[in-house]
Amino acid sequence: MPQIYWGIFILVMDNTLKNVNDGKLIGLRISSVIIFAIAMGILEAICVDYIRQIIFPPDGNITNIPITNFNFTIEAIREAMTIIMLTTTSILAAYNVRTRLAMFFLAFGTWDILYYAGLRIFLQWPASIMDWDTLFLIPVAWYSPVLVPVLISIYFIFGSIFIVLHEGNGIKLKFSFPVVLLQFSAFVVWYYSFINDSAMISENGYTNAEYSWSLFFLGLVLGVTSLALSFLKGKKTNLLQ
């Protein structure tokens, strides 16, 4: 039921703001997406709390190893549904392709950080920001220290707000081929850093696992360069174009 009310709210907000062309209410759009993502992250952390209570015995310890006694098909479906929820929210909350992409990554980054914050509050995990975690299972398992997705999520948040604010002020950022290629390359590099040792970790656990920080920083440089290039190539235009 809360999802239904949120959907109605977004539809009303979108209908109210769709003809706004001065960017004055862009902050409302941004804050609404952030609030939704915060609630979603905390809610998902609570669900994980329940799942942990089912998987682990009442007095058992939560170990920092990949879980094997779990229905990963259901988990993969849950992950897909999460992405669909973030995607549809971003479509409703924004007004063109560029801002909708930005809103998606704003929601994703906020959700991810609040998810880990919720796990820390409810489960006292992770004990350290360097604890390893299974990030996604689609199409294969992604692994890394918790710090990595948190840092990438911070980049998503700041990069997305950068895009939406500029678009809201009438500066059309140019998503040219080099811009898209650089950003896509950043995602590919980060993705590879997560799955590089996927088979080994899935079989042997996190013992002796090492994350490639050089790949993380390479991806960050590519992403920031893409954002800077889109701004330099941007131009003043009508907000809704």
WOMOBEL-V816355 format. One record per residue. N is the residue number from 0. SS is DSSP state (a for helix, b for strand, c for the rest). D_LAST is the distance of its C-alpha to the last C-alpha in Angstrom with 2 decimals. Layout:
n:N ss:SS d_last:D_LAST
n:N ss:SS d_last:D_LAST
//
This chain:
n:0 ss:c d_last:34.47
n:1 ss:a d_last:32.50
n:2 ss:a d_last:29.72
n:3 ss:a d_last:29.63
n:4 ss:a d_last:29.38
n:5 ss:a d_last:26.59
n:6 ss:a d_last:24.64
n:7 ss:a d_last:25.23
n:8 ss:a d_last:24.14
n:9 ss:a d_last:20.79
n:10 ss:a d_last:20.21
n:11 ss:a d_last:21.20
n:12 ss:a d_last:19.05
n:13 ss:a d_last:15.91
n:14 ss:a d_last:16.85
n:15 ss:a d_last:17.59
n:16 ss:a d_last:14.49
n:17 ss:c d_last:11.75
n:18 ss:c d_last:11.62
n:19 ss:c d_last:11.98
n:20 ss:c d_last:9.81
n:21 ss:c d_last:12.50
n:22 ss:c d_last:12.70
n:23 ss:c d_last:16.38
n:24 ss:c d_last:16.64
n:25 ss:a d_last:14.98
n:26 ss:a d_last:18.63
n:27 ss:a d_last:19.50
n:28 ss:a d_last:17.12
n:29 ss:a d_last:18.56
n:30 ss:a d_last:22.09
n:31 ss:a d_last:21.96
n:32 ss:a d_last:21.13
n:33 ss:a d_last:23.82
n:34 ss:a d_last:26.34
n:35 ss:a d_last:25.85
n:36 ss:a d_last:26.32
n:37 ss:a d_last:29.37
n:38 ss:a d_last:30.94
n:39 ss:a d_last:30.31
n:40 ss:a d_last:31.87
n:41 ss:a d_last:34.90
n:42 ss:a d_last:35.33
n:43 ss:a d_last:35.37
n:44 ss:a d_last:37.87
n:45 ss:a d_last:40.08
n:46 ss:a d_last:39.97
n:47 ss:a d_last:41.07
n:48 ss:a d_last:43.84
n:49 ss:a d_last:45.10
n:50 ss:a d_last:44.90
n:51 ss:a d_last:46.86
n:52 ss:a d_last:49.53
n:53 ss:a d_last:49.94
n:54 ss:a d_last:50.12
n:55 ss:c d_last:52.28
n:56 ss:c d_last:55.67
n:57 ss:c d_last:55.96
n:58 ss:c d_last:57.68
n:59 ss:c d_last:56.02
n:60 ss:c d_last:54.07
n:61 ss:c d_last:50.45
n:62 ss:c d_last:50.78
n:63 ss:c d_last:48.15
n:64 ss:c d_last:48.44
n:65 ss:c d_last:46.31
n:66 ss:c d_last:47.18
n:67 ss:c d_last:48.74
n:68 ss:c d_last:50.12
n:69 ss:c d_last:46.86
n:70 ss:c d_last:45.03
n:71 ss:a d_last:42.22
n:72 ss:a d_last:40.82
n:73 ss:a d_last:40.09
n:74 ss:a d_last:38.64
n:75 ss:a d_last:36.29
n:76 ss:a d_last:35.13
n:77 ss:a d_last:34.61
n:78 ss:a d_last:32.45
n:79 ss:a d_last:30.32
n:80 ss:a d_last:29.94
n:81 ss:a d_last:28.89
n:82 ss:a d_last:26.01
n:83 ss:a d_last:24.99
n:84 ss:a d_last:25.10
n:85 ss:a d_last:22.93
n:86 ss:a d_last:20.38
n:87 ss:a d_last:20.21
n:88 ss:a d_last:20.03
n:89 ss:a d_last:17.03
n:90 ss:a d_last:15.19
n:91 ss:a d_last:16.16
n:92 ss:a d_last:15.55
n:93 ss:c d_last:11.91
n:94 ss:c d_last:8.53
n:95 ss:c d_last:6.95
n:96 ss:a d_last:9.39
n:97 ss:a d_last:9.89
n:98 ss:a d_last:10.68
n:99 ss:a d_last:12.65
n:100 ss:a d_last:14.64
n:101 ss:a d_last:15.29
n:102 ss:a d_last:16.42
n:103 ss:a d_last:18.67
n:104 ss:a d_last:20.39
n:105 ss:a d_last:20.67
n:106 ss:a d_last:22.41
n:107 ss:a d_last:24.44
n:108 ss:a d_last:25.69
n:109 ss:a d_last:26.64
n:110 ss:a d_last:28.32
n:111 ss:a d_last:30.25
n:112 ss:a d_last:31.64
n:113 ss:a d_last:32.62
n:114 ss:a d_last:34.19
n:115 ss:a d_last:36.51
n:116 ss:a d_last:37.15
n:117 ss:a d_last:38.18
n:118 ss:a d_last:40.46
n:119 ss:a d_last:42.07
n:120 ss:a d_last:42.68
n:121 ss:a d_last:44.00
n:122 ss:a d_last:45.67
n:123 ss:c d_last:46.34
n:124 ss:c d_last:44.61
n:125 ss:c d_last:43.61
n:126 ss:c d_last:46.68
n:127 ss:c d_last:45.06
n:128 ss:c d_last:41.52
n:129 ss:c d_last:42.98
n:130 ss:c d_last:44.11
n:131 ss:b d_last:42.82
n:132 ss:b d_last:40.77
n:133 ss:b d_last:39.58
n:134 ss:c d_last:35.79
n:135 ss:c d_last:34.82
n:136 ss:c d_last:36.77
n:137 ss:c d_last:34.13
n:138 ss:c d_last:35.11
n:139 ss:c d_last:37.94
n:140 ss:c d_last:38.92
n:141 ss:c d_last:37.04
n:142 ss:b d_last:39.29
n:143 ss:b d_last:39.05
n:144 ss:b d_last:40.19
n:145 ss:a d_last:38.23
n:146 ss:a d_last:37.16
n:147 ss:a d_last:34.97
n:148 ss:a d_last:32.43
n:149 ss:a d_last:32.47
n:150 ss:a d_last:31.59
n:151 ss:a d_last:28.83
n:152 ss:a d_last:27.48
n:153 ss:a d_last:27.56
n:154 ss:a d_last:25.50
n:155 ss:a d_last:22.96
n:156 ss:a d_last:22.85
n:157 ss:a d_last:22.54
n:158 ss:a d_last:20.08
n:159 ss:a d_last:17.79
n:160 ss:a d_last:18.10
n:161 ss:a d_last:17.46
n:162 ss:a d_last:14.06
n:163 ss:a d_last:13.05
n:164 ss:a d_last:14.56
n:165 ss:a d_last:12.93
n:166 ss:a d_last:9.38
n:167 ss:a d_last:10.82
n:168 ss:c d_last:12.20
n:169 ss:c d_last:9.18
n:170 ss:b d_last:10.27
n:171 ss:b d_last:8.04
n:172 ss:c d_last:10.93
n:173 ss:c d_last:11.86
n:174 ss:c d_last:13.25
n:175 ss:c d_last:15.65
n:176 ss:a d_last:18.78
n:177 ss:a d_last:21.00
n:178 ss:a d_last:18.78
n:179 ss:a d_last:18.71
n:180 ss:a d_last:22.39
n:181 ss:a d_last:23.49
n:182 ss:a d_last:21.95
n:183 ss:a d_last:23.36
n:184 ss:a d_last:26.63
n:185 ss:a d_last:26.81
n:186 ss:a d_last:26.60
n:187 ss:a d_last:29.21
n:188 ss:a d_last:31.51
n:189 ss:a d_last:31.36
n:190 ss:a d_last:31.92
n:191 ss:a d_last:34.90
n:192 ss:a d_last:36.29
n:193 ss:a d_last:36.42
n:194 ss:a d_last:38.07
n:195 ss:c d_last:40.22
n:196 ss:c d_last:43.31
n:197 ss:a d_last:42.29
n:198 ss:a d_last:45.33
n:199 ss:a d_last:47.74
n:200 ss:a d_last:46.49
n:201 ss:a d_last:46.43
n:202 ss:a d_last:50.05
n:203 ss:a d_last:51.49
n:204 ss:c d_last:49.38
n:205 ss:c d_last:47.99
n:206 ss:c d_last:51.31
n:207 ss:c d_last:50.96
n:208 ss:c d_last:47.21
n:209 ss:c d_last:45.35
n:210 ss:c d_last:41.64
n:211 ss:c d_last:40.28
n:212 ss:a d_last:38.76
n:213 ss:a d_last:38.25
n:214 ss:a d_last:35.71
n:215 ss:a d_last:33.95
n:216 ss:a d_last:33.64
n:217 ss:a d_last:32.64
n:218 ss:a d_last:29.72
n:219 ss:a d_last:28.81
n:220 ss:a d_last:28.94
n:221 ss:a d_last:26.71
n:222 ss:a d_last:24.10
n:223 ss:a d_last:24.16
n:224 ss:a d_last:24.07
n:225 ss:a d_last:20.93
n:226 ss:a d_last:19.16
n:227 ss:a d_last:20.63
n:228 ss:a d_last:19.61
n:229 ss:a d_last:15.91
n:230 ss:a d_last:16.18
n:231 ss:a d_last:18.29
n:232 ss:c d_last:15.95
n:233 ss:c d_last:12.87
n:234 ss:b d_last:11.69
n:235 ss:b d_last:10.73
n:236 ss:c d_last:7.38
n:237 ss:c d_last:5.73
n:238 ss:c d_last:5.73
n:239 ss:c d_last:3.80
n:240 ss:c d_last:0.00
//
